[in-house]
C-alpha cells in the first residue's frame, strides 16, 4: 500500500487545532490523512445563483466527544487535473 496509513479520527479538541491548518488548495488525501475517513460524504452543486455552477465533494466528520456534538465540513473543488482540493471548510451550527 502506497502513502501514509489512514489514521483514526482525532478528538474534537485536536480536530479544532488541525482545522486551523487546513488551507485552500490542499489535496483531498492530505485532509484524509489529518482527519481520517469522513463520517459523511456527498456531492453538492455550488454557484447556481451566480450562473457558474460547479460540483463540490463535501466531507463531514461528526465529533460526539463535543457537547453538544459538533461537525466539521470540508468542501472540495475538482482542479483541472481531476484532483479534489479544499475550497473551504467550516463548523456548521
C-alpha positions in Angstrom: 0.0 0.0 0.0 1.4 3.4 -1.0 1.3 6.5 1.1 0.6 7.1 4.7 -1.7 4.8 6.6 -5.1 6.2 7.4 -5.4 7.5 10.9 -8.3 7.4 13.3 -10.5 10.5 13.6 -8.9 12.9 16.1 -10.7 14.1 19.2 -12.8 17.3 18.9 -10.2 19.4 20.6 -7.4 18.1 18.2 -9.7 18.5 15.2 -10.3 22.2 16.1 -6.5 22.7 16.1 -6.0 20.7 12.9 -8.8 22.6 11.1 -6.8 25.8 11.6 -4.1 24.3 9.4 -6.4 23.3 6.5 -5.7 25.7 3.6 -7.5 26.4 0.3 -6.0 24.2 -2.4 -4.9 21.4 0.0 -5.2 18.0 -1.6 -8.0 15.6 -0.5 -5.5 12.9 0.5 -3.8 15.3 2.9 -7.1 16.2 4.6 -7.9 12.5 4.9 -4.5 11.8 6.5 -5.3 14.6 9.0 -8.8 13.6 10.0 -9.3 10.0 8.8 -12.1 8.9 6.5 -15.2 11.2 6.7 -18.4 10.1 8.5 -20.5 11.5 5.7 -19.6 12.3 2.0 -21.5 13.5 -0.9 -21.7 15.8 -3.9 -23.3 19.3 -3.9 -23.6 22.0 -6.6 -22.4 25.5 -5.7 -22.6 28.7 -7.7 -26.0 28.2 -9.4 -27.3 31.7 -8.4 -24.1 33.2 -9.8 -24.7 31.4 -13.1 -21.5 29.4 -12.9 -22.4 26.1 -11.1 -19.7 23.8 -10.0 -19.8 20.3 -8.4 -18.3 20.0 -5.0 -17.3 17.0 -2.9 -18.4 17.6 0.7 -16.9 15.6 3.6 -18.2 15.8 7.1 -16.8 14.5 10.4 -19.1 14.3 13.5 -17.4 14.7 16.9 -19.5 13.0 19.6 -16.9 13.9 22.2 -18.0 17.6 22.0 -21.0 18.9 24.0 -23.2 19.3 22.1 -21.8 17.1 19.3 -20.1 19.2 16.6 -19.4 18.6 12.9 -16.6 19.7 10.6 -17.5 20.2 7.0 -14.8 20.5 4.3 -15.8 21.3 0.7 -13.5 20.2 -2.2 -13.4 21.5 -5.7 -12.0 19.5 -8.6 -9.0 21.0 -10.3 -8.0 20.8 -14.0 -6.2 17.5 -13.5 -9.2 15.9 -11.8 -7.8 16.1 -8.3 -10.0 17.3 -5.4 -8.7 20.2 -3.5 -10.0 22.2 -0.5 -12.3 25.1 -1.5 -13.5 25.9 2.1 -14.4 24.4 5.4 -16.4 25.3 8.5 -18.0 24.1 11.7 -21.7 24.5 10.8 -24.1 25.1 13.7 
